[in-house]
Amino acid sequence: MTPNKWFELIILLLIFTSSAMLVIDTPLIDPNSTKQKILTTIDFVHTVLFTVEMLIKVIGLGFFTNSLKDNNLRPYIRSTWNVLDFFVVMSSLIELLMKF
C-alpha cells in the first residue's frame, strides 16, 4: 500500500469504474456501434491510468529492492496485491497492443 490516501482513493475509484464497465460490456454488442466505441475508449483510458499507477509505484517503491527506511513499504513486486496488479496491467497492455 502507498502512504498517500488520495492516491489509494483514486485507484479504488478506477477499480470500481473498471469493474462496472466489465458488467456493461458484452460480446453481443455490435463492434461498430457507438456504445462499443465508447466502451473501447473507456477501456483504453483505464489501461493508461492503471499503467501510470503501476509506474508510479515502481518508481516510488523500487521493483525488486528499495532503500527505503520504512519497513512497511516493501518493493513493488514483493507485495501479492502488486503482483496481481502487474499481471492485470501487463495483460491489458498486451491486449491493447494486439488490437493494433
Buried (B, 14 or more C-beta within 10 A) or exposed (E): EBEEEEBEEEBEEBBEBBEEBEEEBEEEEEEEEEEBEEBBEBBEBBBEBBBEBBEBBBEBBBBEEBEEEEEEBBBBBBBEEBEEBBEBBEEBBEEBEEEE
